[in-house]
């Protein structure tokens, strides 16, 4: 009975661990790698740097605005909300549903991958590890 409900999570559930190519790991909030992912997806789909920046900022801002004390908080639900906000930001800048859909899908799948890896105790290697270590790139 002392276990918490699976539908209620704590702020620590929003942290994930990534590593660089040398095996050096860092534990950060899930929003940072998802912001990097959103940025990269926009640019890989021929979006603008402005759209890429706004998509990543939308994710970080969402993570910053969450009330981590709320009762029905789940990582999955919040990742979906952040993906939608990033997608909306892309549409605002580009008016392009194709790029926005790619961002929406990538961020949702990225969130699933990160949370599944965390649950399994797996550290995700990241080629973007150096970008993630530079928080000023993603300051809001």
Phi, psi and omega in degrees: 000342181284351180285145177279156181296145180292345180270355179242124182239165180254166180303326180298336178292345181269005177261140177229160180245128177241159176226157176271183183293342178267002179088004177285125184250159180215135177258124184220167176291147184302336184294330182293306178295329177291326176293319177297316179299313180301316179301311182296321180295318178300312182293323179290340179258027176063031173277173181272163176295326178296315179296319179298316180297313182293326177295315181292321179294323179300320180292313181296320180296318178300314179299326180286329185271351182295139171271099185289358178263354183297154189286323187253038183276127173228148179298313182303312180299318182289328175296317179298317178297316181295322178297318178296319179294320178295318178298316177299321179296322179294317179297320178301318183278313187261334188067020186250111180290332181296311180293319179298319179294322178296319179294313180304311182294315182296316182292320178297312179294321177299318177297318177298316180298313182295318181288324177294318179297318179298316180298327181272356181077021182265136175265127183275124173285140183229123176288343178265017184305319181296321178296320182294330180284349181256082187299337181295336176297334186238026178289148177237000000 
